[in-house]
Amino acid sequence: MRSIVSHPLVTVIARIVVGGIFTMYAVDKIAAPADFALNIERYQLLPLALVNLLAIVLPWVELLVGVFLLAGIRLRASALLASAMLVVFIVAIGSAMARGLEINCGCSAHSETVGWGKIVEDAIYLLLALRIAYKPDTVWTIERLSATEEPRLATQ
């Protein structure tokens, strides 16, 4: 089992899943920042002065993290940033549930009401992101393609 979990292909699959989700959700939020701001405001966690700023900045950070994960750029840093965001998302959803708020999770334009299903889903993404951060294999990454090899001396 350990050899399967540590296989480089697991990192590739995790990158595709987490990077794809972050990219897809970010595009939805970028396309409708006012709707995303309303979703943030409904959580009742931030002062109104920060809601619009977060609604504009967060989707671009998510997009950058998603693209970096998909392309294989700065994998450990990208995965740690994705992990941090996922922890915040899980805490925010848990807080909304604990306060009895029946609100849209705000993940995308077509997302569901906050609940245990969303927490489990985000926890799975978190585990995948942590796997990438723990062992950021460079299989199929831009960083590996752009790495220059040392020139070899000709032997005579």
Backbone hydrogen bonds, N-H to C=O, Kabsch-Sander energy under -0.5 kcal/mol:
donor,donor_aa,acceptor,acceptor_aa,energy
5,V,1,M,-2.1
6,S,2,R,-2.0
7,H,4,I,-1.0
10,V,7,H,-1.6
11,T,7,H,-0.8
12,V,8,P,-1.6
13,I,9,L,-2.5
14,A,10,V,-2.7
15,R,11,T,-2.8
16,I,12,V,-2.2
17,V,13,I,-2.5
18,V,14,A,-2.8
19,G,15,R,-2.1
20,G,16,I,-1.8
21,I,17,V,-2.4
22,F,18,V,-2.6
23,T,19,G,-2.3
24,M,20,G,-2.8
25,Y,21,I,-2.8
26,A,22,F,-2.0
27,V,23,T,-2.2
28,D,24,M,-1.6
29,K,25,Y,-2.0
30,I,26,A,-2.8
31,A,27,V,-2.0
32,A,28,D,-1.0
36,F,32,A,-2.0
37,A,33,P,-2.5
38,L,34,A,-2.0
39,N,35,D,-2.0
40,I,36,F,-2.4
41,E,37,A,-2.6
42,R,38,L,-1.9
43,Y,39,N,-0.6
43,Y,40,I,-1.3
44,Q,41,E,-1.6
50,L,47,P,-2.0
51,V,47,P,-0.9
52,N,48,L,-0.8
54,L,50,L,-2.6
55,A,51,V,-2.5
56,I,52,N,-1.4
57,V,53,L,-2.6
58,L,54,L,-2.2
60,W,56,I,-0.5
60,W,57,V,-0.7
61,V,57,V,-1.8
62,E,58,L,-2.8
63,L,59,P,-2.4
64,L,60,W,-2.3
65,V,61,V,-2.7
66,G,62,E,-2.8
67,V,63,L,-2.8
68,F,64,L,-2.6
69,L,65,V,-2.5
70,L,66,G,-2.5
71,A,67,V,-2.8
72,G,68,F,-1.7
73,I,68,F,-2.6
74,R,72,G,-0.5
78,S,74,R,-2.9
79,A,75,L,-2.9
80,L,76,R,-2.4
81,L,77,A,-2.3
82,A,78,S,-2.5
83,S,79,A,-2.5
84,A,80,L,-2.4
85,M,81,L,-2.4
86,L,82,A,-2.6
87,V,83,S,-2.3
88,V,84,A,-2.1
89,F,85,M,-2.6
90,I,86,L,-2.6
91,V,87,V,-2.5
92,A,88,V,-2.6
93,I,89,F,-2.5
94,G,90,I,-2.7
95,S,91,V,-2.6
96,A,92,A,-2.3
97,M,93,I,-2.5
98,A,94,G,-2.6
99,R,95,S,-1.7
100,G,97,M,-1.5
101,L,96,A,-2.7
103,I,101,L,-0.9
105,C,112,E,-2.6
111,S,108,S,-1.1
114,V,103,I,-2.5
119,I,115,G,-1.7
120,V,116,W,-2.7
121,E,117,G,-2.4
122,D,118,K,-2.6
123,A,119,I,-2.3
124,I,120,V,-2.1
125,Y,121,E,-2.1
126,L,122,D,-2.4
127,L,123,A,-2.4
128,L,124,I,-2.2
129,A,125,Y,-2.6
130,L,126,L,-2.6
131,R,127,L,-2.0
132,I,128,L,-2.0
133,A,129,A,-2.3
134,Y,130,L,-2.6
135,K,131,R,-2.2
137,D,135,K,-2.3
141,T,138,T,-1.0
142,I,71,A,-2.6
143,E,72,G,-1.3
145,L,141,T,-1.7
146,S,142,I,-2.4
147,A,143,E,-0.7
